[in-house]
Structures are given as structure tokens and as C-alpha cells.
Amino acid sequence: MTTNATDLRTSDKAREAISRINTGVFIGGRWGEASSGARFDVVNPATEEVIATVADGGPEDAQRAIQTAGRVQKAWAKTAPRERSEILRRAYDLIMARQDELALVMTTEMGKPIAEAKGEVAYAAEFFRWFSEEAVRIGGDLTTTGDGKNRILVSREPVGPCVLVTPWNFPLAMGTRKIGPAIAAGCTMVFKPANLTPLSSLALVDILVEAGLPEGVLNVVCTTKASSVVSPWMSSGIARKVSFTGSTEVGVRLLEQASQHVMRSSMELGGNAPFIVFEDADLDRAVEGAVAAKMRNMGEACTAANRLFVQRSVADEFARRLAERLGALSVGDGAEPGTDVGPLVEEKALRKVEELVDDAVSKGSKVVCGGRRPDRAGFFYSPTVLADVSPEANLMSEEIFGPVAPVVPFDTEDEVLAMANNTPWGLVGYLFTQDVDRGFRVGDALEVGMVGLNTGIVSNPAAPFGGVKASGLGREGGRVGIEEFLETKYMAIPRI
């Protein structure tokens, strides 16, 4: 009886928080309905209940948004760096003041446990604080030519109006990671959040308005038909940059569109992260690292450990310990106290995970724990460890995006590097060893943009996030993050 009462209070709090969020299109500093008048449902994946409806934008809304961004760009670019910095800092403070409420909204719309959602809110806010500091450090250079006849004056300018497209799995942090440097650099924006999880992004808009962001700098259109909004932005001739996080397939299409107007492009695309455990590793530390790298966001992360390669002499012991840890995790509604693992985001995602596990088992994999849906409503899948996974299993070449850890034994360093790099993707890799030389040697040999050495977490606003090969172009965060939103101008000045 107590649990039901607690659940009811949690539900009421969530509904109250969601009711305060504007759910229209946001163009030129004003909220309104989509031109078509259409709206779409947002569903709580833990209960399968509709929790909100959001304006379903289309081409007409997209045109108004990009034209507004283009019209405002020149004035916004002239604002003082300190003014842009203080807007971001105020937004950081507002996010942190509303951490509990924003976390509850996030949990309700996409499922992650409330403690993890609070962590994402803090992570998201930190991008605003980081780029508030970078805004006043945009530099240049003054040198002299080798022959001494000219001065070389180098300055940095905003690249111009930006197209920002974010995924559903980190609905607040992916927005701040793009919006933060754009504001700091002096760029206007058109922004399309994911239709599965728009509420966190829409709540962020109101925070930026309260923080003092001028009208027209940020324009937001949610939609269930992404191409109907993003394609007009890409073909407008107004947008000068696109920043996209999502699948490689969609990223390739956007790059094709960007080429028509030679737009600057940042792409954070798919991943197939190897997680390598050598026999000399601290197994307890490696298991905890695997839990962090695999189970963050229920495995629905591009940085998730997708293939766990463990040296044969310790593979069985590692799989046993990992199964003990994952099997002990509590599965349930993320808003419920004590929940460790929430639901996947939608039925389609759940079916994909089931199909990948079934395929692996049919090809000889052994289920050490999990391997099924729990008997409850919602889009849940039990944390799963698979041992003796065949290289032919589909989950070795596809992103799982779920709480499934396939353990593959290996014998030699050369063998595991060949397997780890045998993928078109190259976002992140993890390795655990107590041999310092091996750590640097293998880290250097991994064909990835990021390496976690004896850690299962690499994401940090102060670090450059991004991959190589089919995992993308450019970097987000760190000192280089703002560079993606700036152009370099050189002026030659004769010395008289």
C-alpha cells in the first residue's frame, strides 16, 4: 500500500512538472502552435502512458525558424563576449536550481533512473558553465611575415546560423553540448530535439529565455517527420553549420546535404565500443568499469561497451562476476526509489535487443544471466550477460543499445586489437590492464577518438568528445569544442 501511494505522488509530481513546460514551436522568442495545428504524443516508456502532446512542426515552421536565425545573426554576433558568457552562466545556475524537477521530467519521458537523470542534469549544466568561460577566451594572433614586410592579423568570427539536431538518449545534455558553444561563439540556432524525448529540451528553452537569451537566437521546432524540418534548413542557404548526433546512416545523408552549400559539419555518430580486459587487470575494477560502460542509460548510449573482449584465462571468472553484478540490479520505473535499470525508450528498441540476443544464442552464445523481458508492463529488458559469443553474432557488428553484455574470449594482444578494430566505427574503446606500457601501446593502437584506460566513463565537458571513421567528424566539449562554431579570418597589413 505504501509503494502505491509513493508511486502516485511521484506520478503527480511528474505531471505537475510536465504541465509547466511549453510544448509549442519556439520561433523569434515566441511560443506558438505548428502551422498545421498537428501535435504528437510523448509516452512514458515505463508505463506506456501518454504524458504530453507536443506541436508537430513542418516545412513552414522550419522556414520561419531559419529565416529568423538568419535575420538575427549579425546583431547577435556583435554582442560582447562577456554578455554571452553571463547568459550561459545564469542558465547553468537555473538548471542546477531545478535539478530535481528536470530529472523527474527526463525520467518520465525516457526512462532512466532518477539518480542517473540527476547526474545528466548536472552534466548538461556543466556544458553551459564550461562554455561561459570559453566565450571570453576566443583569441586571435598577430605575427609578422618572414620577410618582415607584412603583419598577419588573425581573428575569429562566428560561423553563422547553425542547425542543431539531437538524439533521445541524453535529452538535456546533448542540447547543452551544442547550444553552449554556439551561444559562446555568437551563432544563432535552429534546433530539432528528438520526438521521443522533447520535453527536457523544451524545458531548457524556457531556462535560456529566463537567463536573458535574446529573441531569435534560438529557434526550436519539434517534429515526427525530421526531414520535413531539417531538409529545409539544410537547403536554405542561410545555415552555415550543422551539428548532429545520431545514427551514421542519417549523418551521411546530412553530410550530402551540407555539401550543397559547403556547410561546416560536426557529426557524432554510431559506435561499436570494444571493452578489453587483459589477464593482469584488477578484475574487480574491470567489472565495475564494465557496469559503468555498459549500463549507463540502460546501455542506450553511443559510448556503451558493445563488445567485451576478455583474455581467455580470466574470461569465465569475469563473466561470472559481471553476471552477479548485473543480476543484482533492480529493474523498474526509473521514478521508483531504488531502481537501478529503467525501461528502453520504445517497443521498437526492445524488439531489436530481443532479436540480437536470440540471434547470438542461436549461434552458440550462453546466457549467464538475463536474456528475457521481465514480466511487467513497459519496455523493459533484463540486464544480460552472454558468454562464448561467436564473432558471427549480429550484435558483434551492430549497436545493441540495450543492457546486454556479450563476452568474447581472446588469447593475444594482436588478436584482440584485430577484433576491436574490425568495425567501421571508432568512437570509444576501453581497456583494463595494470601494465603501463601495454596500456599506452593498446590505447595508441585502438582506432577510436577516445580511450578509457582502467575506467568505464570518458564523457566530460572539459574533454573533446568525438570519434573517427564512421563515428563522426569534429569534437564537442573541451577547449576545441568552441572551434567548431568559429571561422578564422586573416588580414594582411603592410608594415610602413
C-alpha positions as CSV (number, residue, x, y, z in Angstrom):
1,M,0.0,0.0,0.0
2,T,2.9,2.4,0.8
3,T,4.5,1.7,-2.5
4,N,1.4,2.6,-4.4
5,A,1.0,5.8,-2.5
6,T,4.6,6.7,-3.2
7,D,4.1,5.9,-6.9
8,L,1.0,8.1,-7.0
9,R,2.9,11.0,-5.5
10,T,5.7,10.6,-7.9
11,S,3.3,10.5,-10.8
12,D,1.6,13.6,-9.6
13,K,4.9,15.4,-9.3
14,A,5.9,14.4,-12.8
15,R,2.6,15.5,-14.3
16,E,2.8,18.8,-12.5
17,A,6.4,19.4,-13.7
18,I,5.4,18.5,-17.3
19,S,2.4,20.7,-17.2
20,R,4.6,23.8,-16.8
21,I,6.6,23.1,-20.0
22,N,5.7,25.0,-23.1
23,T,5.0,22.4,-25.9
24,G,4.7,24.5,-29.0
25,V,7.2,25.6,-31.6
26,F,9.5,28.4,-30.5
27,I,10.4,31.0,-33.1
28,G,11.6,34.5,-32.7
29,G,11.2,34.4,-28.9
30,R,7.6,33.3,-29.0
31,W,5.8,30.1,-28.5
32,G,3.0,29.0,-30.9
33,E,1.3,26.1,-32.5
34,A,2.7,24.3,-35.5
35,S,1.4,25.7,-38.8
36,S,-0.5,22.6,-39.5
37,G,-2.0,22.5,-36.0
38,A,-0.8,18.9,-35.5
39,R,0.5,17.6,-32.3
40,F,2.2,14.3,-31.3
41,D,2.1,12.1,-28.2
42,V,5.0,11.7,-25.7
43,V,4.9,8.3,-24.0
44,N,6.4,7.2,-20.6
45,P,8.2,4.1,-21.5
46,A,7.8,2.6,-18.0
47,T,4.0,2.7,-18.1
48,E,3.2,3.2,-21.8
49,E,1.0,6.1,-20.9
50,V,0.8,9.4,-22.9
51,I,2.3,12.1,-20.7
52,A,2.1,15.1,-23.0
53,T,1.4,16.2,-26.6
54,V,3.8,18.5,-28.5
55,A,3.4,20.6,-31.6
56,D,4.4,18.7,-34.7
57,G,6.2,21.1,-36.8
58,G,6.6,21.0,-40.6
59,P,8.3,22.9,-43.6
60,E,6.5,26.2,-43.0
61,D,7.6,26.3,-39.3
62,A,11.1,25.3,-40.4
63,Q,11.3,28.2,-42.9
64,R,10.2,30.7,-40.4
65,A,12.8,29.4,-37.9
66,I,15.8,29.5,-40.2
67,Q,14.8,32.9,-41.6
68,T,14.6,34.3,-38.1
69,A,18.0,32.9,-37.2
70,G,19.5,34.4,-40.4
71,R,17.9,37.8,-39.7
72,V,19.2,37.9,-36.1
73,Q,22.7,36.6,-36.8
74,K,24.5,39.9,-37.5
75,A,23.3,41.6,-34.3
76,W,23.9,38.6,-32.1
77,A,27.5,38.2,-33.4
78,K,28.2,41.7,-32.3
79,T,27.2,41.1,-28.6
80,A,30.0,41.4,-26.1
81,P,31.7,38.0,-25.2
82,R,31.0,38.8,-21.5
83,E,27.3,39.2,-22.2
84,R,27.1,35.8,-23.9
85,S,29.2,34.4,-21.1
86,E,26.8,35.7,-18.4
87,I,23.8,34.3,-20.2
88,L,25.3,30.9,-20.1
89,R,26.3,31.2,-16.5
90,R,22.8,32.3,-15.5
91,A,21.4,29.3,-17.4
92,Y,23.8,27.0,-15.6
93,D,22.6,28.3,-12.2
94,L,18.9,27.9,-13.2
95,I,19.4,24.3,-14.4
96,M,21.1,23.4,-11.1
97,A,18.4,25.1,-9.1
98,R,15.8,23.0,-10.9
99,Q,17.8,19.8,-11.0
100,D,15.2,17.6,-9.2
101,E,12.4,18.8,-11.4
102,L,14.3,18.5,-14.7
103,A,15.5,15.0,-13.7
104,L,11.9,13.9,-13.0
105,V,10.8,15.1,-16.4
106,M,13.7,13.3,-18.0
107,T,13.0,10.1,-16.2
108,T,9.3,10.2,-17.1
109,E,9.9,10.8,-20.8
110,M,12.8,8.4,-21.5
111,G,13.1,6.0,-18.5
112,K,16.5,6.4,-16.9
113,P,16.6,6.0,-13.1
114,I,16.1,9.3,-11.3
115,A,19.6,9.2,-9.7
116,E,21.1,8.9,-13.2
117,A,18.8,11.6,-14.5
118,K,20.0,14.0,-11.8
119,G,23.6,13.1,-12.9
120,E,22.7,14.0,-16.5
121,V,21.2,17.3,-15.5
122,A,24.4,18.3,-13.7
123,Y,26.4,17.1,-16.7
124,A,24.2,19.1,-19.0
125,A,24.5,22.2,-16.9
126,E,28.3,21.9,-16.9
127,F,28.5,22.5,-20.6
128,F,26.9,25.9,-20.1
129,R,29.4,26.7,-17.3
130,W,32.3,25.4,-19.4
131,F,31.4,27.4,-22.5
132,S,30.5,30.5,-20.4
133,E,34.2,30.5,-19.6
134,E,35.3,29.8,-23.2
135,A,33.2,32.7,-24.5
136,V,35.6,35.3,-23.1
137,R,38.7,33.4,-24.3
138,I,38.1,33.4,-28.0
139,G,41.5,34.5,-29.2
140,G,43.4,35.5,-32.3
141,D,47.0,36.2,-33.3
142,L,49.3,38.9,-34.5
143,T,52.6,38.0,-36.2
144,T,54.9,39.2,-38.9
145,T,55.7,37.6,-42.2
146,G,59.0,36.0,-42.7
147,D,60.2,38.8,-45.0
148,G,59.1,41.4,-42.5
149,K,57.0,43.3,-45.0
150,N,53.5,42.5,-43.6
151,R,51.7,42.0,-40.3
152,I,49.5,38.9,-40.1
153,L,46.3,39.7,-38.1
154,V,44.2,36.6,-37.3
155,S,40.8,36.9,-35.8
156,R,37.9,34.5,-35.0
157,E,34.3,35.1,-36.1
158,P,31.0,33.2,-35.5
159,V,30.4,30.7,-38.3
160,G,26.8,31.8,-38.6
161,P,23.4,30.3,-38.2
162,C,23.6,26.6,-37.0
163,V,21.4,23.6,-37.5
164,L,21.4,21.5,-34.3
165,V,19.8,18.0,-34.2
166,T,19.9,15.9,-31.1
167,P,19.0,12.3,-30.1
168,W,16.6,11.0,-27.5
169,N,19.0,9.1,-25.2
170,F,20.6,12.2,-23.4
171,P,17.8,14.7,-24.0
172,L,19.2,17.6,-21.9
173,A,23.0,17.1,-22.2
174,M,23.0,16.7,-26.0
175,G,21.2,20.0,-26.3
176,T,23.5,21.9,-24.0
177,R,26.6,20.4,-25.6
178,K,25.6,22.0,-28.9
179,I,23.8,25.1,-27.7
180,G,26.5,26.1,-25.2
181,P,29.4,26.6,-27.7
182,A,27.0,28.2,-30.3
183,I,25.9,30.8,-27.8
184,A,29.5,31.4,-26.6
185,A,30.7,31.8,-30.2
186,G,27.9,34.2,-31.2
187,C,25.9,31.9,-33.5
188,T,22.2,31.8,-33.9
189,M,20.5,28.4,-34.0
190,V,17.6,26.3,-35.3
191,F,17.2,23.3,-33.1
192,K,15.3,20.0,-33.6
193,P,15.1,17.8,-30.5
194,A,14.2,14.1,-30.8
195,N,10.5,13.5,-30.9
196,L,10.7,10.6,-28.4
197,T,12.1,12.9,-25.7
198,P,11.3,16.6,-26.5
199,L,10.2,17.7,-23.0
200,S,13.7,18.1,-21.5
201,S,14.8,20.2,-24.5
202,L,11.6,22.4,-24.3
203,A,12.2,23.0,-20.6
204,L,15.7,24.1,-21.5
205,V,14.3,26.8,-23.9
206,D,12.4,28.5,-21.1
207,I,15.5,28.4,-18.9
208,L,17.5,30.2,-21.6
209,V,14.8,32.8,-22.1
210,E,14.9,33.4,-18.3
211,A,18.7,33.7,-18.4
212,G,18.3,36.5,-20.9
213,L,18.9,34.9,-24.3
214,P,17.7,37.5,-26.9
215,E,14.7,36.8,-29.2
216,G,15.5,34.8,-32.3
217,V,18.9,33.5,-31.2
218,L,17.5,30.0,-30.5
219,N,14.5,28.7,-32.6
220,V,13.1,25.3,-31.8
221,V,10.9,23.0,-33.9
222,C,9.9,19.5,-32.8
223,T,8.5,17.1,-35.3
224,T,7.7,13.5,-36.1
225,K,9.0,13.9,-39.7
226,A,12.6,15.0,-39.2
227,S,13.3,15.5,-42.9
228,S,10.3,17.9,-43.3
229,V,12.1,20.3,-40.9
230,V,15.8,19.6,-41.2
231,S,15.9,19.4,-45.0
232,P,14.5,23.0,-45.5
233,W,17.2,24.2,-43.0
234,M,20.0,22.4,-44.9
235,S,18.8,23.7,-48.3
236,S,18.1,27.2,-47.2
237,G,21.4,28.7,-48.0
238,I,21.1,30.6,-44.6
239,A,22.6,27.9,-42.3
240,R,26.4,27.8,-42.3
241,K,26.9,24.8,-40.0
242,V,25.2,21.6,-39.0
243,S,25.8,19.7,-35.7
244,F,24.2,16.3,-35.5
245,T,24.2,13.5,-33.0
246,G,22.6,10.3,-34.1
247,S,23.0,7.3,-36.5
248,T,25.7,7.1,-39.1
249,E,23.0,6.5,-41.8
250,V,21.3,9.8,-41.1
251,G,24.7,11.6,-40.6
252,V,25.8,10.5,-44.1
253,R,22.6,12.0,-45.6
254,L,23.1,15.3,-43.7
255,L,26.7,15.4,-45.0
256,E,25.4,15.0,-48.5
257,Q,23.0,17.9,-48.0
258,A,25.7,20.0,-46.3
259,S,28.0,19.6,-49.3
260,Q,25.5,21.5,-51.5
261,H,26.2,24.7,-49.6
262,V,29.7,23.7,-48.3
263,M,28.4,23.9,-44.7
264,R,30.7,23.3,-41.7
265,S,29.7,19.9,-40.2
266,S,30.1,18.2,-36.8
267,M,28.9,14.6,-36.7
268,E,28.7,12.5,-33.5
269,L,27.5,9.2,-35.0
270,G,27.3,5.5,-34.1
271,G,29.6,3.4,-32.0
272,N,30.7,-0.2,-31.5
273,A,32.9,0.2,-28.5
274,P,35.4,-2.6,-27.6
275,F,35.9,-3.2,-23.9
276,I,39.2,-5.1,-23.4
277,V,40.2,-6.9,-20.2
278,F,43.7,-8.4,-20.1
279,E,44.6,-11.2,-17.7
280,D,46.7,-8.9,-15.5
281,A,43.8,-6.4,-14.9
282,D,42.3,-5.8,-11.5
283,L,39.1,-7.8,-12.1
284,D,37.0,-6.1,-9.5
285,R,37.9,-2.8,-11.1
286,A,37.3,-4.1,-14.6
287,V,33.8,-5.4,-13.6
288,E,32.9,-2.1,-12.1
289,G,34.2,-0.4,-15.3
290,A,32.1,-2.7,-17.4
291,V,29.0,-1.9,-15.4
292,A,29.6,1.8,-15.9
293,A,30.4,1.5,-19.6
294,K,27.6,-1.0,-20.3
295,M,24.7,0.0,-18.1
296,R,24.8,3.8,-18.3
297,N,21.4,4.8,-19.7
298,M,20.3,1.1,-19.8
299,G,23.0,0.6,-22.5
300,E,21.3,3.2,-24.7
301,A,24.5,5.2,-25.4
302,C,26.9,5.5,-28.3
303,T,29.7,5.1,-25.7
304,A,28.3,1.9,-24.3
305,A,30.6,-1.1,-24.2
306,N,29.3,-3.1,-27.1
307,R,31.8,-5.9,-27.4
308,L,33.6,-7.2,-24.2
309,F,36.8,-8.9,-25.1
310,V,38.4,-10.8,-22.1
311,Q,41.6,-12.7,-22.1
312,R,40.8,-16.4,-22.0
313,S,42.4,-17.2,-18.7
314,V,40.0,-14.9,-16.9
315,A,37.0,-14.8,-19.2
316,D,34.9,-17.2,-17.3
317,E,35.6,-15.5,-14.0
318,F,34.9,-12.1,-15.4
319,A,31.6,-13.2,-16.9
320,R,30.6,-14.8,-13.6
321,R,31.4,-11.7,-11.6
322,L,29.7,-9.4,-14.1
323,A,26.6,-11.6,-14.1
324,E,26.5,-11.3,-10.4
325,R,26.6,-7.5,-10.5
326,L,24.1,-7.1,-13.3
327,G,21.8,-9.8,-12.0
328,A,21.5,-8.0,-8.7
329,L,20.4,-4.7,-10.3
330,S,16.8,-3.7,-9.7
331,V,14.7,-3.3,-12.8
332,G,11.7,-0.9,-12.7
333,D,10.2,2.5,-13.3
334,G,13.1,5.0,-13.1
335,A,11.0,7.2,-10.8
336,E,10.7,4.5,-8.2
337,P,13.2,4.7,-5.3
338,G,15.9,2.0,-5.6
339,T,15.5,1.4,-9.3
340,D,18.9,0.7,-11.0
341,V,17.7,-0.1,-14.5
342,G,14.8,1.6,-16.2
343,P,13.0,0.7,-19.5
344,L,14.2,1.1,-23.0
345,V,12.8,4.1,-24.8
346,E,10.2,2.3,-27.0
347,E,8.9,-1.0,-28.1
348,K,10.9,-0.9,-31.3
349,A,14.2,-0.7,-29.3
350,L,13.0,-3.6,-27.1
351,R,12.3,-5.8,-30.1
352,K,15.8,-5.1,-31.5
353,V,17.5,-6.1,-28.3
354,E,15.5,-9.3,-28.1
355,E,16.3,-10.2,-31.7
356,L,20.0,-9.6,-31.2
357,V,20.1,-11.8,-28.1
358,D,18.1,-14.6,-29.8
359,D,20.5,-14.5,-32.8
360,A,23.5,-14.7,-30.5
361,V,22.1,-17.7,-28.6
362,S,21.2,-19.4,-31.9
363,K,24.9,-19.1,-32.8
364,G,26.2,-20.7,-29.6
365,S,26.2,-18.0,-27.0
366,K,25.5,-19.0,-23.4
367,V,23.1,-16.8,-21.3
368,V,24.8,-16.3,-18.0
369,C,22.1,-14.0,-16.7
370,G,19.0,-12.3,-18.0
371,G,18.2,-12.9,-21.6
372,R,14.5,-12.0,-21.4
373,R,11.8,-9.4,-20.8
374,P,10.7,-9.2,-17.2
375,D,7.0,-10.0,-16.6
376,R,5.7,-6.4,-16.3
377,A,4.2,-3.6,-18.4
378,G,6.6,-1.2,-20.1
379,F,9.6,-1.5,-22.4
380,F,11.9,-3.4,-20.1
381,Y,14.7,-5.9,-20.7
382,S,16.6,-7.7,-18.0
383,P,20.3,-7.0,-17.7
384,T,22.0,-9.8,-19.6
385,V,25.5,-11.3,-19.8
386,L,26.3,-13.6,-22.7
387,A,29.4,-15.9,-22.7
388,D,31.3,-17.6,-25.5
389,V,29.8,-15.2,-28.1
390,S,30.5,-16.1,-31.7
391,P,32.2,-13.4,-33.9
392,E,29.3,-14.2,-36.3
393,A,26.6,-13.0,-33.9
394,N,24.9,-9.9,-35.2
395,L,25.5,-8.0,-32.0
396,M,29.2,-8.0,-32.7
397,S,28.7,-5.7,-35.7
398,E,25.5,-3.8,-34.6
399,E,25.0,-1.3,-31.8
400,I,23.0,-3.2,-29.2
401,F,21.6,-0.1,-27.4
402,G,20.4,-2.1,-24.5
403,P,21.5,-3.8,-21.3
404,V,23.3,-6.8,-22.9
405,A,27.0,-7.6,-22.4
406,P,28.5,-10.1,-24.8
407,V,31.8,-11.6,-23.5
408,V,34.2,-12.8,-26.1
409,P,37.4,-14.6,-25.1
410,F,40.8,-13.8,-26.8
411,D,44.4,-15.1,-26.4
412,T,46.8,-12.5,-27.6
413,E,47.2,-8.7,-27.8
414,D,47.4,-8.7,-31.6
415,E,44.3,-10.9,-31.8
416,V,42.2,-8.6,-29.7
417,L,43.4,-5.5,-31.5
418,A,42.4,-7.0,-34.8
419,M,38.9,-7.8,-33.5
420,A,38.5,-4.5,-31.7
421,N,39.4,-2.5,-34.9
422,N,37.4,-4.7,-37.2
423,T,34.4,-2.3,-37.4
424,P,33.6,0.8,-39.5
425,W,33.0,2.7,-36.3
426,G,35.6,4.3,-34.0
427,L,34.1,6.3,-31.2
428,V,35.5,5.0,-28.0
429,G,37.4,2.0,-26.6
430,Y,38.1,0.8,-23.1
431,L,41.0,-1.3,-21.8
432,F,41.9,-2.7,-18.4
433,T,45.5,-3.7,-17.6
434,Q,48.0,-3.0,-14.8
435,D,50.8,-2.9,-17.3
436,V,51.5,0.8,-18.1
437,D,53.4,0.0,-21.3
438,R,50.6,-2.2,-22.6
439,G,48.0,0.5,-21.6
440,F,49.7,3.1,-23.8
441,R,50.5,0.7,-26.6
442,V,47.0,-0.7,-26.9
443,G,45.4,2.7,-26.4
444,D,47.5,4.1,-29.2
445,A,46.6,1.1,-31.5
446,L,42.8,1.4,-31.0
447,E,41.2,3.1,-33.9
448,V,38.9,5.4,-31.9
449,G,38.6,9.0,-30.9
450,M,38.5,8.4,-27.2
451,V,40.1,5.7,-24.9
452,G,39.1,4.8,-21.3
453,L,42.2,3.3,-19.6
454,N,41.1,1.5,-16.5
455,T,37.8,3.5,-16.4
456,G,34.4,2.9,-17.9
457,I,33.5,6.6,-18.2
458,V,35.1,9.0,-20.7
459,S,32.5,11.8,-21.1
460,N,33.4,15.1,-19.5
461,P,32.6,18.7,-20.6
462,A,36.3,19.6,-20.3
463,A,37.3,16.8,-22.7
464,P,37.0,16.7,-26.5
465,F,34.2,14.2,-27.3
466,G,34.1,12.5,-30.7
467,G,35.2,9.7,-32.9
468,V,36.9,8.6,-36.1
469,K,35.9,6.6,-39.2
470,A,32.1,6.2,-39.4
471,S,31.7,7.5,-35.9
472,G,31.9,11.1,-37.0
473,L,33.6,14.4,-37.6
474,G,34.7,17.1,-35.2
475,R,34.7,17.3,-31.4
476,E,32.3,18.6,-28.8
477,G,33.4,19.9,-25.4
478,G,36.9,20.7,-24.2
479,R,38.9,23.6,-25.4
480,V,38.3,22.6,-29.1
481,G,34.5,22.5,-28.7
482,I,34.0,26.2,-29.5
483,E,36.3,26.0,-32.5
484,E,33.6,24.1,-34.4
485,F,31.5,27.3,-34.2
486,L,34.2,29.7,-35.3
487,E,35.7,30.8,-38.6
488,T,39.3,32.1,-38.9
489,K,39.9,35.4,-40.7
490,Y,43.3,36.6,-41.8
491,M,44.1,40.2,-42.6
492,A,47.4,41.2,-44.2
493,I,48.7,44.6,-43.2
494,P,51.7,46.2,-44.8
495,R,54.4,47.5,-42.4
496,I,55.1,51.1,-43.4
